[in-house]
Amino acid sequence: MTTHTDPQNAADFYDFEAALSPEERKTLVRTREFMRDQVAPLVAEHWAEGVFPRELIGRFRESGLVGLAYEGYGDHGPAASHLLTGMMAMEMSRVDASVATFFGVHNGLAMYAIQAGGDQAQRDRWLPEMARMDTIGAFALTEPLDGSDIAAGMRTTARREGDTWVLNGAKRWIGNATFADHVVVWARDVEDDQVKGFVVGKGTPGFTAERIANKTSLRMVENADIALQDVRVPEDDRLQNASSFRDVAEILRATRSGVAWQALGVMIGAYELALRYATERQQFGRPVAGFQLVQDLLVKSLGNITSSWGMLLQLARLQDSGVFRDEHSSLAKAHVTARMREVVAWAREIFGGNGIVLDYDVARFFADAEAIYSFEGTREMNTLIVGKAITGESAFV
């Protein structure tokens, strides 16, 4: 039984991993070992430099961890459960949230957009190579002037000319876009005013992606500003089953829970660093772990982790049973990211002055938490989704 005494998983106080099957636990352990052995040694240097370590793509390709959620694509059997894929996202963020975000954009947003929005021919065309990570995906929805109001305010347009679509506009904060092979671009059809999805290939004339510099959070994620100037996309590259923003919302509903799992992973990573530091750091002739105020911060952190893990465990069960709704994933994203903010602050506090330098890692978790708190729907927007569900009244302006 995994308990709080296990130094490999100090945060699983209630043994939530026991909810996985033996085979699923093997996959989770494989994820943990991959992140520890292949990813962790690269993180500090590349985070400081603000660049993504491209060599990780080849390592992921060999790991067998990509595409597990998609049955029929890759060498695995049935699609993995939401519980397993959620815990995998957690395990990745436990080491580094930038790498988890890179993986989530490719394996989640981009691949799921094609799975849900494409027809069978398009799935068979793009998903096998993406499941092998032979090609990388990105998902372009947010715009420079529109984030939470993108459903009503999308400015990127698509105009049909025969069997070709012409895209014009701009996107912002698009992860992986600087090196992605396939970018799922969402644009408003000028004829029917509906949002449609287009898979734009790398090197398409008129498509440019410029890396956003000077970020203080998720620095290894190569977010980009995308410009689309008369980008011509064949009808065959329009996602055939995505014809309105309702279809986009369905994709976000499915992937939003993954961000909550990432937030849990950030909590765990920060907590484990703080716990280890507290047992080693000496003040007044003894470890600071022996001081009441430090124990209070550690226990509050563990409480946030444990309650969030319980919420996400049940959310995954709802997803696996096919009965979960928008408000379920929205409540998880809003609640868990808020608890994450508390934990990373308490962890940094335990480090004192050492908590603001990258040498001790906790500063990276503290900084990365801010981006996770905001993307895939702010806490306020997710709160309004849940508020409408429980009151029957819409408070959206």
C-alpha positions as CSV (number, residue, x, y, z in Angstrom):
1,M,0.0,0.0,0.0
2,T,1.3,3.5,-0.9
3,T,1.1,5.8,2.1
4,H,2.6,9.1,3.2
5,T,5.7,7.2,4.4
6,D,6.6,6.2,0.8
7,P,9.3,8.7,-0.2
8,Q,8.4,8.1,-3.9
9,N,4.9,9.5,-3.4
10,A,4.7,11.4,-0.2
11,A,1.5,13.3,-1.3
12,D,-0.8,10.2,-1.8
13,F,-1.9,10.2,1.8
14,Y,-5.1,8.3,1.1
15,D,-3.6,5.9,-1.5
16,F,-5.6,7.2,-4.5
17,E,-3.4,5.3,-6.8
18,A,-5.1,2.1,-5.5
19,A,-8.1,3.2,-7.7
20,L,-6.1,2.2,-10.8
21,S,-5.9,-1.3,-12.1
22,P,-2.6,-3.1,-11.8
23,E,-1.9,-2.5,-15.5
24,E,-2.8,1.2,-15.2
25,R,-0.5,1.5,-12.2
26,K,2.3,0.1,-14.3
27,T,1.7,2.8,-16.9
28,L,1.6,5.5,-14.2
29,V,4.9,4.3,-12.8
30,R,6.4,4.3,-16.3
31,T,5.3,7.9,-16.6
32,R,6.8,8.7,-13.3
33,E,10.1,7.1,-14.3
34,F,10.1,8.8,-17.7
35,M,9.7,12.2,-16.1
36,R,12.3,11.5,-13.5
37,D,14.9,10.1,-15.8
38,Q,14.3,11.7,-19.2
39,V,12.7,15.1,-18.3
40,A,13.9,16.3,-14.9
41,P,17.6,16.7,-15.8
42,L,16.6,19.1,-18.7
43,V,14.2,21.3,-16.8
44,A,16.1,23.9,-14.9
45,E,18.4,25.0,-17.7
46,H,15.7,25.2,-20.4
47,W,13.1,26.8,-18.1
48,A,15.7,29.6,-17.3
49,E,16.4,30.0,-21.0
50,G,12.8,30.0,-21.9
51,V,13.1,27.4,-24.7
52,F,11.5,23.9,-25.1
53,P,14.0,21.0,-25.2
54,R,13.2,19.6,-28.6
55,E,15.1,16.4,-27.8
56,L,12.2,15.5,-25.6
57,I,10.0,14.9,-28.7
58,G,12.1,11.9,-29.6
59,R,12.2,10.6,-26.1
60,F,8.4,10.9,-25.9
61,R,8.2,9.0,-29.2
62,E,10.0,6.1,-27.6
63,S,8.2,6.2,-24.3
64,G,4.9,4.6,-25.4
65,L,3.0,7.2,-23.4
66,V,1.5,9.2,-26.3
67,G,-2.0,8.6,-27.7
68,L,-3.2,6.2,-25.0
69,A,-6.6,7.9,-24.9
70,Y,-7.3,7.1,-28.5
71,E,-8.3,3.6,-29.4
72,G,-7.1,2.3,-32.7
73,Y,-4.2,4.8,-33.0
74,G,-0.9,3.6,-31.6
75,D,0.3,0.2,-30.4
76,H,-1.8,0.0,-27.3
77,G,-5.2,-1.7,-26.8
78,P,-8.4,-0.1,-25.7
79,A,-8.4,3.6,-24.9
80,A,-7.0,4.5,-21.5
81,S,-9.5,5.6,-18.8
82,H,-9.9,9.2,-17.8
83,L,-8.5,8.3,-14.4
84,L,-5.3,7.0,-15.9
85,T,-4.8,9.9,-18.3
86,G,-5.6,12.4,-15.6
87,M,-3.0,10.8,-13.2
88,M,-0.5,10.8,-16.1
89,A,-1.1,14.6,-16.5
90,M,-0.7,15.0,-12.7
91,E,2.6,13.0,-12.8
92,M,4.0,15.1,-15.6
93,S,3.2,18.4,-13.8
94,R,4.6,17.0,-10.6
95,V,8.0,17.3,-12.3
96,D,7.4,20.2,-14.7
97,A,4.2,22.0,-15.8
98,S,5.7,23.2,-19.1
99,V,6.3,19.7,-20.3
100,A,2.9,18.6,-19.1
101,T,1.4,21.5,-21.1
102,F,3.3,20.6,-24.2
103,F,2.0,17.1,-23.9
104,G,-1.5,18.2,-23.1
105,V,-1.7,20.5,-26.1
106,H,-0.5,17.8,-28.5
107,N,-2.1,14.7,-26.9
108,G,-5.2,16.5,-25.6
109,L,-6.4,19.6,-27.4
110,A,-5.0,19.0,-30.9
111,M,-5.5,15.2,-31.1
112,Y,-9.0,15.4,-29.5
113,A,-10.0,18.2,-31.8
114,I,-9.3,15.9,-34.7
115,Q,-10.9,12.9,-33.0
116,A,-14.1,14.8,-32.1
117,G,-14.2,17.3,-35.0
118,G,-12.9,15.3,-37.9
119,D,-14.5,12.6,-39.9
120,Q,-13.1,9.1,-40.1
121,A,-10.9,9.8,-43.1
122,Q,-9.3,12.7,-41.3
123,R,-8.8,10.7,-38.1
124,D,-7.0,8.0,-40.1
125,R,-5.0,10.6,-41.9
126,W,-3.6,12.6,-38.9
127,L,-4.0,10.7,-35.7
128,P,-1.7,7.7,-36.3
129,E,1.4,9.9,-36.9
130,M,0.4,12.1,-34.0
131,A,0.0,9.1,-31.7
132,R,3.5,8.1,-32.6
133,M,4.6,11.8,-32.1
134,D,6.0,11.7,-35.6
135,T,4.2,15.0,-36.0
136,I,3.2,17.6,-33.4
137,G,-0.1,19.3,-33.0
138,A,-1.2,22.7,-31.7
139,F,-4.6,24.3,-31.0
140,A,-5.3,27.9,-32.0
141,L,-8.4,29.4,-30.4
142,T,-7.5,32.4,-28.3
143,E,-6.9,35.8,-30.0
144,P,-5.0,39.0,-29.1
145,L,-8.2,40.8,-28.2
146,D,-10.5,37.9,-27.2
147,G,-10.1,35.3,-24.5
148,S,-13.1,34.5,-22.3
149,D,-15.4,36.1,-24.9
150,I,-14.0,34.3,-27.9
151,A,-17.4,32.6,-28.6
152,A,-19.0,35.9,-29.5
153,G,-15.9,37.9,-30.4
154,M,-13.9,35.7,-32.8
155,R,-12.2,37.9,-35.3
156,T,-10.3,35.3,-37.4
157,T,-12.4,34.7,-40.5
158,A,-12.8,32.0,-43.0
159,R,-14.1,32.6,-46.5
160,R,-14.9,29.8,-48.9
161,E,-13.7,29.9,-52.5
162,G,-14.7,26.8,-54.3
163,D,-12.9,23.9,-52.7
164,T,-10.6,26.2,-50.7
165,W,-11.0,28.3,-47.6
166,V,-9.1,31.6,-47.1
167,L,-8.2,32.4,-43.5
168,N,-7.4,35.8,-42.1
169,G,-6.7,37.0,-38.6
170,A,-4.5,36.4,-35.6
171,K,-4.2,34.0,-32.7
172,R,-2.3,34.5,-29.4
173,W,-0.8,32.2,-26.6
174,I,-0.8,29.2,-28.9
175,G,1.4,26.5,-27.3
176,N,3.7,24.4,-29.6
177,A,2.8,26.6,-32.6
178,T,6.5,27.6,-33.3
179,F,7.3,24.0,-34.2
180,A,4.0,22.2,-34.7
181,D,3.3,20.3,-37.9
182,H,-0.5,20.6,-37.6
183,V,-2.2,23.6,-36.1
184,V,-6.0,23.4,-35.5
185,V,-7.2,26.9,-36.3
186,W,-10.6,28.0,-35.4
187,A,-12.2,30.7,-37.6
188,R,-15.6,32.3,-38.1
189,D,-17.2,31.5,-41.4
190,V,-18.2,34.9,-42.9
191,E,-21.1,33.3,-44.7
192,D,-23.0,31.7,-41.9
193,D,-21.2,33.3,-38.9
194,Q,-20.4,29.9,-37.4
195,V,-17.0,28.8,-36.0
196,K,-15.3,26.1,-38.0
197,G,-12.0,24.2,-37.5
198,F,-9.2,24.0,-40.0
199,V,-5.9,21.9,-39.8
200,V,-3.2,24.2,-41.1
201,G,0.1,22.5,-42.0
202,K,3.5,23.9,-41.2
203,G,4.9,26.0,-44.0
204,T,1.5,27.0,-45.4
205,P,2.0,30.3,-47.2
206,G,0.6,33.3,-45.2
207,F,0.9,31.4,-41.8
208,T,3.5,32.7,-39.4
209,A,4.1,31.9,-35.7
210,E,6.4,34.1,-33.5
211,R,7.4,32.9,-30.1
212,I,6.2,35.1,-27.2
213,A,9.2,36.2,-25.2
214,N,9.7,37.5,-21.6
215,K,7.2,35.2,-20.0
216,T,7.4,34.6,-16.2
217,S,5.3,31.4,-16.2
218,L,5.5,28.1,-18.2
219,R,8.7,29.4,-19.7
220,M,9.5,26.2,-21.6
221,V,6.2,26.2,-23.5
222,E,6.8,28.0,-26.8
223,N,3.6,30.0,-26.9
224,A,3.2,31.9,-30.1
225,D,1.5,34.9,-31.8
226,I,0.1,33.5,-35.0
227,A,-0.7,35.7,-38.0
228,L,-2.9,34.4,-40.8
229,Q,-2.8,36.4,-44.0
230,D,-4.8,34.9,-46.9
231,V,-3.9,31.4,-45.7
232,R,-5.5,28.9,-48.2
233,V,-6.7,25.6,-46.7
234,P,-8.4,22.9,-48.8
235,E,-11.9,21.8,-47.9
236,D,-10.4,18.4,-47.1
237,D,-8.5,20.0,-44.2
238,R,-11.6,21.5,-42.7
239,L,-12.8,19.4,-39.7
240,Q,-15.9,18.0,-41.1
241,N,-17.8,17.4,-37.8
242,A,-17.0,20.8,-36.3
243,S,-19.5,23.4,-37.5
244,S,-20.2,25.7,-34.6
245,F,-18.7,27.0,-31.3
246,R,-20.7,24.3,-29.6
247,D,-18.3,21.8,-31.0
248,V,-15.3,23.8,-29.7
249,A,-17.0,23.9,-26.3
250,E,-17.3,20.1,-26.3
251,I,-13.6,19.8,-26.8
252,L,-12.8,22.3,-24.0
253,R,-15.2,20.5,-21.7
254,A,-13.2,17.3,-22.2
255,T,-9.8,18.8,-21.8
256,R,-10.5,21.3,-19.0
257,S,-10.4,18.4,-16.5
258,G,-6.9,17.7,-17.7
259,V,-5.8,21.1,-16.6
260,A,-7.2,20.5,-13.1
261,W,-5.1,17.3,-13.0
262,Q,-2.1,19.4,-14.0
263,A,-2.9,21.8,-11.1
264,L,-2.9,18.9,-8.7
265,G,0.5,17.8,-10.0
266,V,1.9,21.3,-9.4
267,M,0.6,21.1,-5.9
268,I,2.2,17.7,-5.3
269,G,5.5,18.8,-6.8
270,A,5.7,21.9,-4.6
271,Y,4.6,20.1,-1.5
272,E,7.1,17.4,-1.9
273,L,9.9,19.9,-2.4
274,A,8.8,21.8,0.7
275,L,8.5,18.6,2.8
276,R,12.0,17.5,1.8
277,Y,13.5,20.9,2.4
278,A,11.8,21.2,5.8
279,T,13.3,17.9,7.0
280,E,16.8,19.0,5.9
281,R,16.9,22.7,6.6
282,Q,18.4,23.4,10.1
283,Q,17.4,26.5,12.1
284,F,18.0,27.0,15.9
285,G,19.8,23.6,16.0
286,R,17.0,21.4,14.5
287,P,15.1,20.8,11.3
288,V,12.4,23.4,10.5
289,A,10.0,20.5,10.0
290,G,9.9,20.4,13.8
291,F,8.3,23.9,14.1
292,Q,4.6,24.1,14.6
293,L,4.1,26.9,12.0
294,V,5.9,24.9,9.3
295,Q,3.9,21.8,10.1
296,D,0.7,23.8,9.8
297,L,1.7,24.9,6.3
298,L,2.6,21.3,5.3
299,V,-0.7,19.9,6.7
300,K,-2.8,22.6,5.0
301,S,-1.0,21.8,1.7
302,L,-1.6,18.1,2.1
303,G,-5.3,18.8,2.9
304,N,-5.6,20.8,-0.4
305,I,-3.9,18.0,-2.3
306,T,-6.1,15.2,-0.8
307,S,-9.4,17.0,-1.2
308,S,-8.5,18.0,-4.8
309,W,-7.4,14.4,-5.6
310,G,-10.7,13.1,-4.3
311,M,-12.7,15.5,-6.4
312,L,-10.8,14.6,-9.6
313,L,-11.1,10.9,-8.9
314,Q,-14.8,11.2,-8.9
315,L,-14.8,13.5,-11.9
316,A,-12.8,10.9,-13.8
317,R,-15.4,8.3,-12.9
318,L,-18.1,10.5,-14.2
319,Q,-16.2,11.0,-17.4
320,D,-15.6,7.2,-17.8
321,S,-19.3,6.6,-17.3
322,G,-20.2,9.2,-19.9
323,V,-22.4,11.3,-17.7
324,F,-20.2,14.3,-16.8
325,R,-21.3,17.8,-17.7
326,D,-19.7,21.2,-18.4
327,E,-20.2,22.3,-14.8
328,H,-18.4,19.2,-13.5
329,S,-15.1,20.0,-15.2
330,S,-15.6,23.8,-14.6
331,L,-16.0,23.3,-10.8
332,A,-12.9,21.1,-10.8
333,K,-10.8,23.6,-12.8
334,A,-11.9,26.5,-10.7
335,H,-11.5,24.8,-7.3
336,V,-8.3,22.9,-7.8
337,T,-6.4,25.7,-9.4
338,A,-7.4,28.0,-6.5
339,R,-6.1,25.4,-4.0
340,M,-2.9,25.1,-6.1
341,R,-2.3,28.8,-5.7
342,E,-2.4,28.4,-2.0
343,V,-0.1,25.4,-1.9
344,V,2.7,26.8,-4.1
345,A,2.6,30.0,-1.9
346,W,2.9,28.0,1.3
347,A,5.7,25.8,-0.2
348,R,7.6,28.9,-1.3
349,E,7.1,30.4,2.2
350,I,8.7,27.3,3.8
351,F,11.8,27.9,1.7
352,G,12.2,31.5,2.9
353,G,14.7,33.4,0.9
354,N,15.8,30.3,-1.0
355,G,12.3,30.1,-2.4
356,I,12.9,32.9,-4.9
357,V,15.9,31.3,-6.7
358,L,15.6,28.6,-9.4
359,D,18.3,26.5,-7.7
360,Y,15.6,25.1,-5.3
361,D,12.9,24.5,-8.0
362,V,10.0,25.7,-5.9
363,A,10.2,29.2,-7.5
364,R,9.4,27.5,-10.9
365,F,6.3,25.8,-9.4
366,F,5.2,29.1,-7.9
367,A,5.6,30.9,-11.2
368,D,4.0,28.2,-13.4
369,A,0.9,28.0,-11.2
370,E,-0.2,31.5,-12.4
371,A,-0.6,30.4,-16.0
372,I,-2.5,27.2,-15.1
373,Y,-4.8,29.3,-12.9
374,S,-5.7,31.4,-15.9
375,F,-5.9,29.2,-19.0
376,E,-8.6,26.8,-20.1
377,G,-11.1,29.3,-18.6
378,T,-10.4,31.7,-15.8
379,R,-11.7,30.9,-12.3
380,E,-14.3,33.6,-12.8
381,M,-15.6,32.2,-16.0
382,N,-15.7,28.6,-14.7
383,T,-17.5,29.9,-11.6
384,L,-20.2,31.4,-13.8
385,I,-20.7,28.1,-15.6
386,V,-21.2,26.3,-12.3
387,G,-23.3,29.2,-10.9
388,K,-25.7,29.0,-13.9
389,A,-26.0,25.2,-13.4
390,I,-26.9,25.4,-9.7
391,T,-29.2,28.4,-9.8
392,G,-30.7,28.2,-13.3
393,E,-29.8,31.9,-13.7
394,S,-27.1,33.2,-16.1
395,A,-24.8,35.8,-14.6
396,F,-22.7,36.2,-17.8
397,V,-22.6,39.8,-19.0
